[in-house]
């Protein structure tokens, strides 16, 4: 493991600092020789996991043990693990994963697995660890009512000594709605998750928030806040990546910068992707149809006045109202006809056939709502009750677009400043291009949000495995005015005769 200082000169892309991995037992002492054991040289593989879908940072360390730490320390699942991991060349909190005892927040070991004896004098096993909030969440419950903005209620649960009692920074986005909410004996993470589903961003039109932990702190924010700034302008990528074998063009010439100088090898190494694959793409039409991504009918039953209301979500009609990775005008699928059925809408052109968004009964949800539950004339989101179905349809579609969008997994050189929620640029050449200057793939190149990061240190190498997602395309996909009959190549719609029994 690397043991130089964080501000040492970078020798190669992925160069890193990890001076120690400090294991302290439950008593803070024990056998004198093992007090504050540095297990750095015993670690075969060290992993840290973070995700926008996870409320805690977790990790694992594969240990090769010749001193019987399990019995002598002993290791029982209540130990602390302290370390600092940073990419070389830069200093500061934004570049450091600080889990030290002095300036950071040590991890908590909670499990030991895969114990195997390799010889008479050695064994291997895996230590699993997580942030303090992970185990704190398992031990405490929230039973309290809140009458404030959603982000303020989350802040209260987050820092309350009786609840999560976190001492870490919370990056929170203000909400535009507030409500009276009673938390019924839930864990802090579940309580915050309940509030996250009802939170509405202050300056955008989305619905629902994300609550997650990274190695730099906690976040309570909307998906849109990852894509646009406070005034609604598209964010710039924090890093650019591309898949190339060597920095040369197709004729084998070295690529030069705008000043005619050779590109910096270290910077090129950070931009280059070692390997990649697409885990999913947005064109799983069957899954997205069933999940309500394109069309969704929400039936809201008002318990107060015994009425009900139907609200239909339409992907193409509402796509532009919220922020997306590639802007608000580039949906990942067109609205072209997909069947013979005619749209029943006086505002649409005559005899226009249905597209993927024109089937609201693809998913039907029934949800209860009520007014005056706590004396206020509001619904589930703390706004007018008639908005409940609209907001729920929008929230479900947005979370589906995040989970079922184009998902990319890639392996890069370790860059400790990256964290889930960062916007990046991914460039891949089009396979049909034959020019010297490569053309980028119009569907799969573009902006992505990092959703998961695996930091992996092994054999003196620091790499990261990123999972990223996008919910649109860089270049608009043109729609068509052709009918379904013309698209299918038929002369006219026809049906086969049926026999009468």
N, C-alpha and C positions, 0 to 999 in steps of 0.2 A: 504494500500500500504506500502511496506517495506521502512523504513527510516533510516536504518543503513548505515555505510560507506562502500564503495566498497571493502576495504581491511579487513572487518570483517571476522571472521571465518565462514566457511560454515557449517551450521547445517544439511542441506539436499540438495539433488540434486534439482536444480531449485531455490535455495535461491537467492534473488536478492536485489538490491538497487534502490529505486525510491523515493527520499526524497520529491520532490515537482513536481507539474505540474503548471507552472506559466503562467497565462493568462494575457496579456497586451492589452489594447484597442488601437484603431487607434491613439489617441492623446498621449498615454503614461501616461495619467492621467485620471481624471474624478472625480466621487464622491470619496472623500478622503478615505472612508472606503473600497473602492473596488480597489484602485490603486494597481497594481501588485498583483491581486488576485491569491492566491494559491488554485486551485480547486482539489487538490489531494484527499481530503476526500469526494468530490462530485462525483468522477469518479467511475462508476460501472464496466466499462469495457474499457480497453485501448488497441488499436491495431496499429501495424506498419506493413506496407506491402512493400516488396522489391522483385525485380525480374530481371533476366537477359534480359527479354523482355520489361522492362519498363524503360523509361528515367528518371523517378522521383520516389523518395520514397514518399509514401502516408500513411495516417493513419486515425483513427477515435477514438473518445472518447464519450462514452455514459454517460451523465450527469444526476444526480438526483439533482434538483435545488429547494431550498426553499427560495432563496433570489432574485429571478427575475433578474438574471444576464442579460438576454436578453434585458430587458428594462433599467436597472440601469447602466450597464457598458458603453454603450450598446454593444451588439454583432451584428455586421452587415456584417461580412465576410471579414474584413480587419485586423483582430487581429493577434497577434503573440502568439505562444505556445512554452514555453521553458521547458526543462526537461533533466534529465540524467538517463539512464537505464543501469544497469550493473549487470552481475552475480557476486556474492560475491566471495571473496578469492583472486582475482587478480586485479591489477590496470593497467593502461595504455590505450592508445587510441585504441589498438586492441581489448580490452575487453569492451569498453564503447560506448554506443550510445549517443553521446554528442550533444544535441540540446539546450544547455544552452546559455544565452545571453553573458556571460563573456568569455567562451573559445570555444564555439561551434557555431552552426548555427541554430537559432530558426526556427520552422516550421511556415507556414503561413496558417491560417484558411481561407477557401474559401466557405464553405457551411454549413448550419444548416438544418437538416432534422429530421423527426420522432418526432415532438413535440407533447407530450401528457400530459394532466393534470391528475395526479394520485389522487389528493385530492384538497381541498380548499387551501392547503398550500404547495403543491409540484407539480412539473412537471418533465418530463424527455424529453431529446432530444439528438441528436447525432451531434457532431461537427466533420467536416471533414477537414483535414489539409494535407499539402504537403510541399515539400521543396521549397525554394525561387525560384529555377530554373524552377519549374513547372509553376508558375504564370508569371515569367519573360519571358518564352518562348511564352506565349500567347500575350505578349505586344510588342514584337520586331520582326523585319524582317531582313533577310540577303539578300542584293543585292550587290554582290561583285564577282569578278573573282579571282581565286587562281591559281598560277603556282608553285607548290611545292609538296612534298610528301603528301600523303593523311593524315597521322597522324599529320603533321605540319599544314595542313589546318584546321583540327578538333581542334587542340590546339589554333589556332588563333580565331576561332569562339567561342570557349569555354570561353576564357578569355577577349575577346574584350569588352570594356565598352559600345559599341554601340549595342552589340548582347547579348549573354547569360550572360556575365560579372560575371561568377562564381568565388567565392573566395575559392572554395574547391579544394582538390587535385584531379588531373586527372592521373590515371594509364593508360598509353598508350603504346601499342606495336608498334615499328617502322614498317613501311610498305616498301616493296621492289619496289613499283611502285609510280610514280608521273605523274601528268597530268595537263593540263590547263582546269579548270572547272569554268563555270559561274553559280553562284547560282541565280536563277530567283525569287527573292522576296519571299523566303520561311522562315518559322519560324526556329529558330536555331536548334531545334530537327530534323525537316524535312531536313534541310541542312546537318546536320551530318549524318542522315540516308541515304541520297543520296551518301555521301562519303563512308559510311560503306559498301554499296553494291559493291563498286568498289575497295575497299581496298584489297590488297594481302599481307599476312604476309611475313616478311623479311626472315625468316629461315625455313619456312615450305611451303608445296605445296597447302594449302587450298585456298579458295576464299571467301571473305566476312568477315565482322567484326560485333561484337556486341557492342552496346553503351548502357550502363545502369548505374543506380545509386544504390549504397548500402548505408547503414548507416555509412560506413567508407570512402565514396568518390565515384567518377565517374570512369568508366572503358571504354576504347576504345581498344578492343582486339579481337583476333580471337578465335573461339571455340577451336582450337588446343592448344592455349596457356594455357587453363585451364587444359589440359591433360598432356602436356609435358613441361619440362623446356627449358631453352635457348639452351641447347645442344641436345635436342631431347629425353632426358630420361624421362620415365614415372614418373609422380609425385606420391608421397606417399599420402594416404588419410590423411586429417587433423583430422578426427575423425572416430571412428568405432562404428557401431550400430548393435544391434542384438535383435531379438524378443524372449525374454524368460520371463516367469512369475516370477520366483525366481532364484537366482544363485545356483541351485543345479542340479546334474545330474539326469538321469532317474531312478536311484534307491533311490533318495531322499538324497544323500550324499552332503554335502556342497562342493562347488568347491573351490579348493585351488590354489594359484599361484605356480610358479615353485620352490619357496622356502618353500612350505608347509604352507604358511600363508593364512588366510582367506582374500578374496578379499575385498577391500575398498568399503563400502556401498555407499558412495557419488559418487565415480568414476563409480561404477556399475550402479548407478541410472542415470548418464549422458549417459551411453552406451545403456541402455535398452530402448526399444520402447514401449510406452503405447498402441498404436494401429497403424495399417497400412492397406492400401489397394492399389491395382494396378488400376490406372485410365485408363491405356491403355497398350498394349504390342505391340512389333514390328511386330507381326504376323498378323496385319490387312493388309493382302496382297492386298485386293481390293483397299483400300485407298492409300497405298504406290505405287501401280501400276499406278493409275490415277494421282497421284501427281508428278510422274516422279522420284521417289526415286530410282527405280531399273533401268529403261531405259528412256531416254529422247533424243529426236531429236531436236536440236536447228538449225534453219535455219537463217543464218545471211545475211541480205541484205546490201551490201556495196553501200551507196548512192554516193560515189565519183566516182567509175568506173562502177556502175550499174551491178555488179556481185553479185552472191549469193553463199553461201557455206553451206553444211550440216555437222554437227558434232553430233555424237551419244555418249551419256554417257552410260557406262556399269558399273553397281554397283560392280560386282565381279571383273572385270578387274582393276578397279581403287580404290577399297577399301583400298588396302595396301599403296597407295601413300599419304594418310593423316593419322593423329593421331586419335585414338578413345579411349573410356574409358577403354577398355580391350585389347589395343594393336591393331596393324594393321593387324592381321591374324585371327581374330575371328569374322567374320560377323554374323549377327543375323539370317540369312537365308541361306540355301545351294543353290548351283547352279544346283541341280539335275533337270532332265527333268520334265516339267509340262504339256506338250502336245505332239502331234504327230509330229509337224513341225520340219523339219531338219534345223540346223544352216547353213546359207549360208556364210561360212567363210573358205577360203582355209587354214588358219592357225589352224583350229580346226579339230579334228578327223573326219573321214568319217562317215556319218550317225548319227552324234551326235545330239540329240534332244534338243530343246530349253528349257532353264531355265527361271526364272523370269526376268533376266537381258537382255535377248535376244530379247526384244520387244521394240525397241526404239520409235515406233510410239504410245506407250501407252500415251505419252504426246509429243505434237509437239508445239514448240514455235517459233515464228518469231520475230526477233529483228533487228532494224536498227543499222547500224554502219557506220562510215565514217573515212576517213583518211584526214589529213591536215585541219581539222576543225579550228585549231588554229596554223597551220603552221607545226605541227609535224606529222610524218608518224606513227601514233598510233591509236588504236581503243578505245573501251569503257573503258578498264581497264588501259589505259596508256601504254600498251605493244603492241607488233605486232598485227595487226588487225586479223590475222588468228587464234589468241588464243581466240577470243571473245566467240565463240560457246562452246569451250572446258571448259573455265572457268565458263561460265554461267550454263552449265549442272552440273558441279561440285558444284557450289554454291547452286543451287536449291536442289540438293540431300542432301547436308550437312545440310541445314536448315530444310529440311523435316525430316531427321534423328533425329534432336534435338526435333522437335515438335511431331513427330509420333513414336519416339522410345518407349522403355519400361519406362512408367511413374509411379513413386511410390509416394504415399502420406503417410506421417507418422507423428505422434504426439510424441514429446519428451519433456523432461524437458528443460526449457529455458537456452540457452547457447549463451550469447550476442556476443561472438567472432565469431560465424558462420555468413557467408554472402553468398548470391548467387554467384555462380562461384566456390565455394569450392568443392574439390573432397573428397568424403566420402566412407566408406566401409559399405555395408549392408549385414548382414548374416542372412539367414533363413534356417531352417532345411528342408531337403527333407521329404515329407510325407511318402515315402515308406521305409525310414530308420527304422530299428528295433534294431540297435546296441546301446550300452550304450553311446558310443562316436558318437554324431550325425554327419551325413554327410550333407554338405551344398547343397542346390538346385543348380544344374549345370547351369540353365538358368537365375534365378532371383536373386541369390546372386552375390556379386561382387561390382565393383566400380560404383558409380553414381556421377553425377554433380548436386549440388543443383541449381535449377532454380528459385524457389520461396520460400520466408520465410514470414510467418505471426507470428509476436510477439504478444502474447496475455497475458495481465496482468488482472486478475479478481479474486476476493475473495482471495486476498493474495497468488495467485498462478501465477507463470510465466511459460508458456509453449510456444512451437513453433510448428507450423504446417509447415512441409517441403514438397515441391514437388521436386522430383529428377528425373533425366532421365539418361538412358544409351543407347548407340548406337551399342552395341555388346554384346557378351556373354563371361563369364569367361572361359568356356571350349569350345574348337572348336566343332562345330557340323559337324560330319562326312558326307561327300557327298557320292554318290553312282554312280556306273558305269552302273546300270541297266537302261534299256530303260523305256519309259513311259508305254509301254505295260506290261512290267514285274511289274512295280510299281502298275499299276491298276489291276493286277491279271488276265490279259487277255491272251489268247493263241496267238492271232495275231490281228492286227488292223482290224477293220471291219466297214462297213457302211451299214445302212439299205437301201433297194431299194427305189427309188423314183418313184411315179406315173407320167406319162406323160399326161398332159391335152390334 
